[in-house]
Amino acid sequence: SGAGAGALTGCRLVRARKITLRLLDTYGGRDFLGLTGIEVLEGHTARPMRLDLSYLHASPRDLSALGHVGDPRTLDKVVDGSNITDEDHHMWLAPFTPGTDHLLTIDLGKVHELVGLRVYNYNKNDEGASRGVRNVAIRLDEGAVGGGVHTLDAVLRRAPGHSLYDFGQVVPFLPPASATPGAAPTGHSTSYVSPPVRQDYETPMKPVGMLLKFVLHSSWGDPYYMGLDRLEVVGADGAPIPLRRDQVAAAPHSLRSLGLDDTRVPENLAEPVKLPPKPTKTTAALAAARAASDTAALAAGSWLTPLTVSLAMDDESEHGQYGAASRAAHPMAHAYDVPPSGENELYILFDQPTAISTVRLWNYSKTPERGVREVSVWFDELLIHRTGLSMAASHDGEHQTARPDTTTPHADGFGGCQSLVFTNDPAIVRQEKALVAYCGADEQDVLCIDERQVSVRSKWMNQLPDPSSHGVWDSQRSQFNANRPTTGAVRPRG
């Protein structure tokens, strides 16, 4: 199984011999279009079929149509099996002329029962990803006179421009009859709407996209690790969008990028953390037991990853705890997985255009200093929010959030979530308003200096520099590396 296999649960089969893809447009590329790979998925098990160049036909075929000779981006690369890559010699590229036909045909030789495709869009780099296919019309037929014909339209997700996670997208031929939660609404308005609730960023209303990206800029003081306990995406209708584990990815992935067999992986964020409601009356012993139980449950269902700033130069230190030699000794290491932005990134992948109204985030609570402090949110490469997240309240009560902890009906008895709102729907706004953090709610703290003398003091003026920032790490890298703590959450046996 590969990326998105769970999206085919409940899908019906289509009998077909020939699959024709009419490639309609790109993500901005004006002269070329391409793909990294295609898999044809057979039967209810979604088994990828073995294909080679003899099954394929394209018009135009590749860059040879323009007279180019020797370019490696030929049609056979679509089925060479190297799909999770950003090396363009494993990709197919062809001329693109708007308004003309661009066809890719797969002839299987005989009729098969098919469930869908897994498509990997063109992924040379961030700029090259604009040559990826955006809209495609698909036709399936049995290849005989009077045989059945099935057609559908699909939108392909833009490739990320790097290969740090499996960016394959599943396109089912006959999805289940039930409506998909969060599907883009019809008649979606793009007119200006006054913000319904004060936030740090003026957000768009019910934005639609396929790749939701969180760029995590800093922690709450820990110079080594950063994470989240839980994440929930709410659709345009106000209902949470069910997420599969293969829809969540991150770069760096987790502590496994350091060669540690740790259970706190980003895929955990797709599964809700359910804690029993807190009792109204309790003893100190019961409270302590409850805190230990909650911490263990959150650790099992949370995500923790190394800060990218703490990884930037480890390879140059022969004494670095997690240098090249250490990573080579651990087959689970992923060479750090630092994305091109140089910052920690978390991704939610949708298989079709999806409208969202709210994102709910629970910050990391086992060690609150490892929670996310500042985050920006991107939807299909457009910035839709930037804000700060409150520090989580630890279960032993040592740390408190910047705002009161709130218990909400959708939190399964566990409060402490922070909401990012992207809708003016009155019912949703009423439900989420108390969970929105707004920097303007408090008086701004200002430091005034005149002639090198402090005239107005600031409560932050004596605070140590943020250890998760690049400048602090660059100036104290040897000391930080020497003091890097070990950490690990291992799934219990039995």
Secondary structure, 3 states (H helix, E strand, C coil): CCCCHHHHCCCCCEEEEEEEEEECCECCCCCEEEEEEEEEEECCCCEECCCCHHHEEEECCCHHHHCCCCCCCCHHHHHCCCCCCCCHHHCEEEECCCCCCCEEEEEEEEEEEEEEEEEEECCCCCCHHHHEECEEEEEEECCCCCCCEEEEEEECCCCCCCCCCCCCEEEECCCCCCCCCCECCCCCCCCCCCCCCCCCCCCCCCCEEEEEEEEEEEECCCCCEEEEEEEEEEECCCCECCCCHHHEEEECCCHHHHCCCCCCCHHHHHCCCCCCCCCCCCCHHHHHHHHHHHHHHHHHCCEEEECHHHCCCHHHCCCCCCCHHHHHCCCCCCCCCCCCCCCEEEEEEEEEEEEEEEEEEEECCCCHHHEEEEEEEEECCEEEEEEECCCCCCCCCCCCCCCCCCCCHHHCCCCCEEEEECCCCHHHHHHHHHHCCCHHHCCCCCCEEECCEEEECCCCCCCCCCCCCHHHHHHHHHHHHHCCCCCCCCCCCC
